[in-house]
Amino acid sequence: MVEPIAALILRAVRSGVAHRLLISGIAQIALVVVGVAYLLFGALRDNPFADQITVAVQLDESGGLLANQDVTLRGVPIGRVASVDFTGDGVRALARIDAHARIPRDGTIARVSGLSPAGEQYLNFEPTDAAGPLLSHGTVMDRAHTTTPIPIWRLLGNIDGLLAQTDPGQLKGVLDELGVSDEGPAKLRRLLTGSQLLISTLDGVLPQTMTLLRGTRPVFKIFEDSSNGMRSIADNLGATLAGVGGKDAGLRHLLDETPKVLATLDQVIDDNSETMVQLLGNLTTVAQLSYVRVPALQQLFRDDRPPLLDGVASLMHGGGIWAIADIYPRYMCDYAHPRDVPFIPNYPEPYLYTYCLNDDPGLLIRGARNAPRPPGDDTAGPPPGWDPLRRTDPTPVGPHTIPLPYGGPVMPPESEPHRQGIPWN
């Protein structure tokens, strides 16, 4: 059994020795093929046979991103940057990624990151949700979904501003205090650790932090603009408190008498408890009526009109009360129809024939009766056999008509649509 195997091996060795040049050439070619395949697929991670798609990423600035750098999905390589070109208002990077990589189009952030402070930037896709349509060939990601690292020049500028705000004397004092005891380095380490934790926490909520800072800027601006007023308030408050301090005895007497007054008020309420329920019920009705009339009440206290007290005060000046009275007699026109009751809010249709029955030519000289008319036109007066109590036809109701129920419309109409057209009882 062993002898045939040994004979076969011996013949193979003799054949190899006879064709050693051919075998060496084949081995060299195989070694080159394996090396090139390793460099292409392993080291360079370039697979010309892979199915890839091209995605355009719009950036405000390159952030150090160059061609042939990695494209990753949450840190896992899925392709390379094909090119980085300048556009009219920014930079466009073309990324060739594996077509089998499932990257949602909505909610995905393309972030230019670096492996170290020295550079080695790469393009990292960070999806926030796995649902939605995926990135396809030719997709363009706008600047709203891309971020770039802070450039060195901006970082140095911010550091320069920070150093300009730092007092060297105070900083030296802090360092001297930290070196007083052996726990100085530990305290500094805890301080830096706490600062790092604070900064990392704020970085996690950076949009909310920026919104908070922008929101507090107008508040501080208001405080700055009203500093003189606040200083005046503080001075006046100091004077008021000084006056209150001078009335200490009176205030003490007031505080001593207040419990007695409250006890008397409580007794009054207790004595009228039987009628208090009815009183509260009436107040409820008054409150409901007032709630319905809130828009009308608001019109009484409009900010765009001068206060009534200011108008009354304007009458009193120069040591007297000033007013103008017009005693000139005016003509009055008589109408054949009765006058509507002004305090009944039923909104009737107007009278159809509202002609002035006074024939005095000196009355209503510029009225409709003296308007130029063609010959034969008798519309200056009512028609023959007219009914003075006849009213106009009902007002047409359209899609934008405000209903006029008893008591008036709900103002504004959009506030309570369920009350529109409902009669008020």
VONURO-71010 format. One record per residue: residue in one letter; x, y, z of N, C-alpha, C in turn. Coordinates in steps of 0.1 Angstrom, whole numbers, plus 2048, in hexadecimal, padded with zeros to 3 digits. Layout:
AXYZXYZXYZ/...
END
This chain:
M8087F480080080080080980D800/V81480C80781C81880882581A7FC/E82880F7F683280F7EA82B8167DE/P81E8147DA81981C7CF81882B7D2/I81582F7DF81483D7E28228437E1/A82C83C7E683A8427E683F8437D7/A83B8397CF83F83A7C18388467BA/L82B8497BD8248547B782B8617BB/I82E8627C883586E7CD8428707C6/L84A8657C48578667BE85686B7AF/R84C8657A884A86A79A846879799/A83D87D7A383A88B7A38458957A6/V84F8907AF85A8987B28638997A5/R86588E79F86E88D793868896788/S85A89678685489E77C8568AD780/G8548B078D8568BE7918648C378E/V86E8BB79187C8BE78F87E8C1780/A8788B877887A8BA7698738C7764/H8688CB76A8618D77668618E2770/R86D8E477786E8ED78286C8FC77D/L8718FF77187090D76C86191176A/L85A90776484B90A76284490C76F/I84790377984090478684391078D/S85091578C85492179284D92D78C/G84C92D77F84493877983693977D/I82F92D77D82192D781820931790/A82992D7988299317A782A9417A8/Q8349467A08359557A082995C79C/I82395779181695D78C80B95C797/A80A95179D80094F7A78029587B3/L80F95A7B78139637C280F9717BF/V8129757B280E9837AE7FF9857AE/V7F897B7A97E997C7A97E497D7B7/V7E99757C07E49757CE7E89827D5/G7F49887D27F89947D87EF9A07D3/V7ED9A07C67E59AB7C07D69AA7C6/A7D199E7C77C399C7CC7C39A17DA/Y7CD99E7E27CD9A27F07CE9B17F1/L7D79B87E97D89C67E97CA9CD7E5/L7C49C77DA7B89CD7D57AC9CB7DE/F7AA9BF7E279E9BC7EA7A09BE7F9/G7AD9BB7FE7AF9BC80C7B49C9811/A7BF9CE80B7C59DA8107BE9E680B/L7BC9E77FE7B59F27F77A69F27F8/R7A09E67FB7929E47FC78B9EA7F0/D7909E67E478B9EA7D77879DE7D0/N7799DC7CE7749D17C776E9D67BB/P7749D47AF76E9D97A37629D179E/F7609C67A47549BD7A07489C07AA/A74A9C97B473F9CB7BD7359D47B7/D7289D27BB71D9DB7B771D9E77C0/Q71F9F37BA7209FF7C2716A0A7BC/I713A137C570BA1F7C2712A2B7C5/T70FA367BE715A437C170CA4D7C7/V710A537D2708A5C7DA70FA697DB/A709A747D770FA827D870BA887E6/V716A8D7EC714A937F9718AA27F8/Q70FAAB7FB712AB97FB717ABE809/L723AC5809729AC981572CAD8814/D72BADE82072FAED82073EAEF81E/E746AE5823754AE5821759AD7821/S765AD581C76AAC781B76DAC1828/G771AC8832775AC383F781AB983E/G789ABA834795AB2833792AA582B/L786AA3826782A9781F789A97811/L78FA8C80D796A8B800790A7E7F9/A794A7E7EC790A727E4797A657EA/N791A5A7E7796A4C7EB796A4A7FA/Q78FA5380278EA50810782A48813/D781A4281E777A38821769A3F823/V75FA3781F751A3A82274CA2F82B/T746A33837742A29841733A2A844/L72EA20849720A2084F721A1C85E/R720A26866722A25874730A1F877/G73AA23870748A1F87274CA1386A/V743A0C863746A0085C748A0484D/P754A01847757A0583974D9FF830/I747A0882773EA0381C742A0980F/G74CA1180E750A1680175BA21802/R75DA297F8767A337F7762A407F1/V769A4B7F4765A577EE76CA587E0/A763A597D6768A5A7C876FA677C5/S768A727C976EA7F7C5768A897CF/V770A947D076CAA07D876DAAC7CF/D763AB37CB763ABE7C275DACA7C8/F762AD67C475CAE27C8750AE67C0/T746AEC7C673AAF17BF739B007C2/G72EB057BD72DB147BE72CB197CC/D726B117D5724B157E3728B0B7ED/G731B027E9736AF87F373EAED7EC/V73DAE17F2745AD67ED73BACA7EB/R73EAC27E0736AB67DD73FAAA7DD/A73CAA07E5744A947E673BA897E0/L741A817D773BA757D1740A697D9/A737A627DF73AA567E6735A497DF/R73EA407DD73AA337D7739A297E2/I72DA247E472BA1B7EF725A0E7EA/D726A047F37209F77F07119F87EE/A70C9F27E36FE9F37E06F69EB7EA/H6FC9E17F06F59D97FA6F49E0808/A6FA9EB80A6FA9F28176EC9F9817/R6E49F68216D79FC8236D8A0982C/I6D8A148256D9A2182B6CCA29829/P6C4A2C8336B8A338316BBA4182C/R6B3A468236B5A5381D6B0A5F827/D6A5A5C82E6A0A678376A6A65845/G6ABA7084B6B0A6F8586BFA6B859/T6C6A6984E6D4A6484E6DDA7184E/I6E7A718566F0A7C8576FEA77851/A703A7E847710A7C84171AA85849/R723A7E85172CA8685973AA84854/V742A8E852750A8D84F757A8D85D/S75EA8185F765A7F86C773A7C869/G77BA7C874789A7A87378EA6F87D/L797A6787979CA5C8827A5A6288C/S7ABA6D88A7B5A738947B5A82891/P7BAA8A89B7BCA988987C4A9C88C/A7CDA928887D6A9587D7CEA9486F/G7C2A8F86F7BBA8E8637B4A80861/E7B7A7A8557B1A6D8527A2A6D852/Q79DA7784B78EA7984B788A6E843/Y77BA6B846773A6283F764A67840/L75CA6183774EA65836746A5A83D/N73FA5E847737A5484F728A5784E/F720A4D84B712A4E84A70CA49857/E704A5285E6FEA4F86B6EFA4F86A/P6E8A448676D9A448666D4A45874/T6C9A4D8756C1A4E8826B5A44882/D6B2A3E8776A6A368766A8A2C86B/A6A3A1F86D6A5A1586369AA15859/A68FA1C85B684A1C852686A27847/G67DA2683D67DA30832684A2B826/P684A3381B68BA2F80F69AA30811/L6A1A288096AFA2680A6B7A2F800/L6C3A328036CCA397F96CDA317ED/S6CCA377E16CDA307D46D7A387CC/H6DAA327C06E4A387B76DFA467B3/G6E8A507B56E4A5E7B16DEA667BB/T6DCA617C76D6A697D26DFA747D6/V6DAA807D96E1A8B7DD6DDA8F7EC/M6E6A8F7F56E4A938026E7AA2804/D6DDAAA8086E0AB88096E8ABC816/R6EBAC98176F3ACD8236ECACC830/A6DFACB8306D8ACA83C6DAABD843/H6DFAB383C6E1AA58416F0AA2841/T6F9AAC841707AA984170EAB284B/T719AAD851721AB585A72FAB3857/T737ABD85B746ABC85974CAC0866/P759ABB86975FABE875763ACD876/I766AD288276AAE0883778AE187E/P77AAEB875788AED86F791AF2879/I79EAF08777A9AF48807A9B03882/W7A7B0A8777A8B1987879CB1E881/R790B18880786B1C889788B18897/L78EB0C899791B088A779BB118AD/L7A6B158A57B0B1E8AB7AAB2B8AE/G7A1B308A579BB3D8A8792B3D8B4/N78BB328B7783B318C378CB308CF/I797B288CE7A1B278D97A7B358DC/D7AAB3D8D17B0B4A8D37A6B538DB/G799B528D778FB5A8DE78EB558ED/L78FB488EF78EB438FD79AB48905/L7A6B488FF7B2B4D9067B1B5C908/A7ABB638FF7AAB719017A1B7590D/Q797B6C91078EB6E91B794B69928/T79FB629287A5B5C9347AFB6693A/D7AEB689477B7B7194E7C3B68952/P7CFB6B94D7DBB639517DDB63960/G7DBB6F9677DDB6F9757D4B6697D/Q7C7B669797BDB5D9807C0B4E97D/L7C4B4B9707C8B3E96D7D4B39974/K7DEB429767EAB3F97E7E6B3C98D/G7DCB449927D8B4299F7D1B349A1/V7C9B309977C3B239987CDB18998/L7D7B1998F7E2B0F98E7EAB0F99B/D7ECB1A9A17F4B1B9AE7EBB149B9/E7DEB169B97D6B109C37D5B019C2/L7D5AFD9B57D5AEE9B37E2AE89B7/G7EDAEF9B77FAAE99BB7FDAEB9CA/V7F3AF09D27F6AF29E07F7AE49E7/S7EEADB9E47EEACE9EB7F0AC39E0/D7F2AB79E67F4AAB9DD7E8AA89D5/E7DCAAD9D97D0AA99D27CDAB29C6/G7D6ABC9C37D4AC59B87D2ABE9AB/P7DBAB59A77D9AAE99A7CCAA699A/A7C8AA09A57BCA989A57B0AA19A4/K7B0AAD9AA7A5AB79A97A4ABC99A/L7B0ABE9947B0AC39867ABAB897D/R7AEAAB9807A9AA097879AA9F979/R795AA0986786AA098777FAAC980/L786AB7981780AC397A77FAC196B/L78AABC96578AAB9957781AAE953/T780AA495C776A99959768A9E959/G765AA6963757AAC964755AB5958/S75FABD95475DAC694875AABD93C/Q762AB293A760AAA92F752AA392F/L74EA9F93B740A9993B736AA4938/L738AB093D72EABB93972EABE92A/I73AABF92473BAC2916735AB690E/S737AAA912732A9F90A723A9E90B/T71DAA291770FAA2919709AAD911/L70FAB991170AAC490870BAC18F9/D715AB98F6717AB58E870CAAC8E3/G707AA48EC6FCA9B8E96EFAA28E7/V6EDAAE8ED6E1AB68EB6E5AC38E5/L6EEAC38DC6F4AD08D66E9AD88D0/P6DFAD28C76D5ADB8C26CCAE28CD/Q6C9ADA8D76C1AE08E26C9AEB8E9/T6D6AE88EB6DEAF28F26E0AFF8EA/M6E2AFE8DD6E2B0A8D56D5B118D4/T6CAB0A8D46BDB108D56BBB188E2/L6C0B118ED6BFB188FA6C7B258FA/L6D3B248F56DCB308F56D6B3B8ED/R6D1B378E16CBB418D86BEB478DF/G6B7B3F8E66ABB448EC6AEB4D8F8/T6B9B4A8FF6BCB5390B6C3B60906/R6C7B618FA6CEB6D8F66C4B798F6/P6B8B788F06AEB838F26ABB86900/V6ABB7C9096A7B7F9176B2B8891D/F6BFB8491B6CAB8C9206CAB9A91A/K6C6B9A90D6C6BA79066BCBB090C/I6B0BAA9106A6BB29176ABBB7924/F6B2BAF92C6B8BB39386C2BBE936/E6CABBD92B6D4BC79296CDBD5925/D6C2BD491D6BCBE09186B4BE6924/S6AFBDE92D6A8BE49386B0BE5945/S6BDBE69446C6BE79506C3BF4957/N6C1BFF9506BEC0C9566B0C0B95E/G6A7C0595769AC0495E69ABFB96A/M6A2BF09696A3BE79756ABBEE980/R6B5BF697C6BCBFE9876B2C0898D/S6A9C0E9856A0C1798B696C10994/I692C0398F689BFB99768FBF89A5/A69CBF49A46A3BF19B16A3BFD9BA/D6A6C099B46A6C159BD699C189C3/N68EC179BA681C199BF67CC0F9C9/L680C029C767DBF89D0684BFA9DE/G691BFF9DD698C029E9691C0D9F1/A68CC189E9685C229F0678C1E9F6/T671C149EE664C0F9F4667C07A00/L671BFEA00674BF6A0C678BFFA18/A67FC0AA14683C13A1F676C1AA25/G66CC1DA1C660C23A21658C18A29/V658C0CA25651C01A2C658BFFA3A/G665C00A3A66CBFFA47668C0AA51/G665C16A4B661C21A54652C1FA59/K64BC16A5263DC13A5663CC06A5D/D647C02A64647BF5A6A63CBF3A74/A639BFDA7C62EBFCA86621BFAA7F/G61EC02A75611C00A6E610BF3A67/L61ABEEA6161ABE0A5B617BD6A66/R61EBD7A7161BBCDA7C60DBCEA80/H607BDAA815F9BDBA855F0BD5A7B/L5F4BD7A6E5ECBD1A635ECBC2A63/L5F8BBCA665F9BAEA665F1BA8A73/D5F1BB0A7D5EABACA895DABACA87/E5D6BB6A7F5C7BB8A7D5C2BAFA72/T5CBBAAA695C6BA3A5D5BFB96A62/P5C4B8EA6B5BCB82A6F5AEB85A74/K5ACB90A7B59FB94A80596B97A74/V59BB9EA6A593BA2A5E58FB95A56/L599B8CA55596B80A4E58CB77A56/A58DB77A63583B70A6B575B76A69/T574B83A69567B8AA66562B87A59/L56AB87A4E566B83A41561B75A40/D568B6CA47564B5EA48556B5DA4F/Q554B65A59547B64A6053CB69A57/V53FB74A4F535B79A45531B6EA3B/I53BB67A36539B5DA2C531B52A32/D534B4EA3F52DB43A4651EB47A48/D51CB54A4C50EB58A4E506B59A42/N50CB5BA36505B5BA2A507B4FA21/S50AB44A2850DB37A20501B32A18/E4F5B35A1E4E9B30A174E7B37A0A/T4E9B44A094E8B4C9FD4F5B4C9F5/M500B479FA50CB479F350CB3E9E6/V504B339E8503B2A9DC4FCB309D1/Q4F1B379D44EAB3E9CA4F2B4A9C4/L4FAB509CC503B5B9C750DB559BE/L513B4A9C151DB449B9517B3F9AC/G50AB3A9AC504B369A0501B42997/N4FDB4D99D4FCB59995509B5E98F/L514B5D997521B61992525B57986/T521B4B987524B4197C51DB4696F/T511B4A97150AB4F965510B5B95F/V514B6496851BB70964528B6D95D/A52FB6396253CB5F95C53AB5994E/Q52FB5194D52DB4B940529B56935/L521B6093A51EB6B93052AB7392D/S533B7593753FB7C935548B7592B/Y549B6792D551B5F92454DB61915/V540B6191353BB6290553FB70900/R53FB7A909542B88904550B8C906/V559B82907567B8590956DB8D8FD/P56AB898F056FB928E556ABA08E6/A55DBA28EA558BB08EB55FBB78F6/L561BB0901568BB790C576BBA909/Q57CBB290158ABB58FD58BBC18F4/Q580BC48EC580BD08E457FBDD8ED/L57ABDB8F9579BE7902587BEA908/F590BE190859DBE390E5A8BE1903/R5A7BE78F85B1BE58ED5BDBED8F0/D5C8BE88EC5D5BEF8EF5D7BFA8E4/D5D1BF98D95D3C038CE5CBC108D0/R5C4C118DB5BCC1C8DE5C0C238EB/P5C0C308EC5C4C368F95BBC33904/P5C0C329105B7C2F91B5ADC3A91E/L5A1C35924597C3F92759BC49931/L5A3C4493B5A8C4E9455B1C5893F/D5B9C559355C1C5F92F5B8C69927/G5ADC649215A4C6E91B59EC77925/V59AC72930593C7A93A59EC84940/A5AAC7F9425B5C889475B8C9393E/S5B7C909305BAC9B9275B0CA7927/L5A4CA492D59BCB092F59FCB993A/M5A7CB49435AACBC94F5B9CC294D/H5BACCE94A5C7CD494A5C5CE394B/G5D0CEA94F5CFCF89505C6CFD95C/G5C4CF49665BCCF89715ADCF896E/G5A9CF096459ACF0961597CE4958/I58ACE2955585CD894D581CDE93F/W587CD9935585CDE92757DCD591F/A572CDA91856ACD3910564CDC905/I55FCD68FA559CDE8EF54BCD98ED/A542CE28ED533CDF8EB52FCE68DE/D527CDF8D6522CE48CA513CE68CC/I50ECF28CC500CF58CF4F9CF88C2/Y4FFCF68B64F9CF98AA4EECEF8A7/P4E1CF48A54D6CEA8A24D8CE3895/R4D6CD68954D7CCE8894C9CC9885/Y4C8CC88784BBCC38734BBCB4876/M4AFCAF8794ADCA187C4A3C9C871/C4A6C9086C49EC8A861495C80868/D488C8086447EC7786947DC6B85F/Y47CC5F86547AC5385D46DC4D860/A467C4685645AC4085845AC33860/H466C2D861466C2086846BC22876/P467C1987F46CC1A88D47BC1788E/R480C1B89948FC1989C490C0B8A3/D49AC0389E49CBF68A54A2BF88B3/V49FBEF8BB4A5BEF8C94B4BEC8C8/P4BCBF58CC4CBBF28CA4D1BE88D3/F4CABE58DE4D0BDB8E84CBBCD8E6/I4C3BCB8DC4BFBBD8D94C8BB88CD/P4D1BAE8D04DABAA8C64D5B9F8BD/N4CABA28B64C4B988AD4C8B9B89E/Y4CEBA589B4D4BA888E4C9BA7883/P4BEBB08834B4BAF8794B9BB586C/E4B2BB18614B6BB78544B2BC6854/P4B9BCF84D4B5BDD84D4A8BE0846/Y4A3BEB849497BF084249ABF3833/L491BF082A493BF281C492C00818/Y488C0781D485C15819489C1E824/T495C2482449AC2D82E49BC3B828/Y490C4082448FC4E81E48CC58829/C492C6382848FC6F831483C7582C/L479C7683546CC7C83146BC8B832/N476C91836476CA0837479CA682A/D470CAE824472CB481747ACC1817/D480CC5822487CD1823493CD081A/P494CD98104A0CD88064ADCDB80D/G4ADCE28194B9CE481F4BECD8827/L4B7CCD8284BACC282F4C0CB7826/L4CBCB182A4D2CA78214D5CAC814/I4DCCB78134DFCBD8064E8CB47FE/R4F1CAD8054FACA37FE4F5C95800/G4E8C938034E3C868044DFC807F7/A4D9C747F84D5C6C7EC4CAC737E5/R4C2C7B7EC4B6C817E64BAC8B7DC/N4C5C927DE4C9C9D7D54D4C987CB/A4D6C8B7CA4E0C867C04DBC877B2/P4E4C8A7A84DFC8C79A4D9C7F795/R4CEC8178E4C7C757884C2C7977A/P4C1C6E7724BBC717644ADC75765/P4A8C7B75A49AC7F75A491C7375C/G486C7576447DC6A766480C61771/D48CC63777490C5A78248AC5F78F/D482C5779647BC5B7A2480C547AE/T48CC4F7AE491C477B9496C507C4/A493C5D7C4497C667CF48EC647DB/G482C5D7D9479C5A7E4474C4C7E3/P46CC487EC467C3A7EC45DC387E1/P45BC2C7DC452C297D2444C2A7D7/P43AC2B7CE42CC2C7D2428C207D9/G420C217E441BC167EB425C0F7F3/W430C167F743BC0F7FE437C0C80D/D43DC0181243BBFD820447C02828/P445C0B831451C10839457C05842/L450BFA845455BF084E45CBE4846/R45CBE5839462BDA831471BDA833/R476BCE835485BCD83648BBC682A/T498BC782949FBC181D49EBB281E/D4A1BAC8134A2B9D8124ADB9881B/P4ACB8B8204B6B868284C4B86821/T4CEB898294DCB898244E0B7B81F/P4E5B7A8124EAB6D80E4F5B67816/V4F4B5A8184FEB53821508B4C817/G514B5081851FB4A810528B42819/P533B3C81353CB3481A544B3C824/H546B4982254DB5182C545B5B834/T538B5883452FB6083C530B5D84B/I531B68853531B66861523B65867/P520B5A86D512B5887250FB6387D/L503B6887D4FEB728874F3B6C88F/P4F7B638994ECB5E8A24E8B698AC/Y4DEB668B34D9B708BE4E5B718C8/G4E9B7E8CA4F3B808D3500B848CC/G501B828BF50DB868B8516B7A8B4/P51EB7C8AA527B718A6532B6E8B0/V537B618AE542B5D8B754FB638B0/M556B6B8B8562B728B356EB6D8BA/P579B698B3579B678A4571B5B8A0/P56CB5A894563B4F89056AB42891/E578B4188F57FB3588F581B2F89D/S57FB378A7583B338B4579B288B9/E56CB2A8B7562B208BC558B1D8B0/P55DB158A7554B1289B547B0B89F/H547B048AB53BAFC8AF530B068B4/R534B138B6529B1C8BA524B248AF/Q529B238A3524B2B897517B26893/G50EB2F892500B2C88E4F7B26898/I4FCB258A54F4B208B04EDB2B8B7/P4E0B2C8B84DAB378BF4DEB378CE/W4DFB438D34E3B458E14D7B468E9/N4D6B3E8F44CBB3E8FD4CEB46909/
END
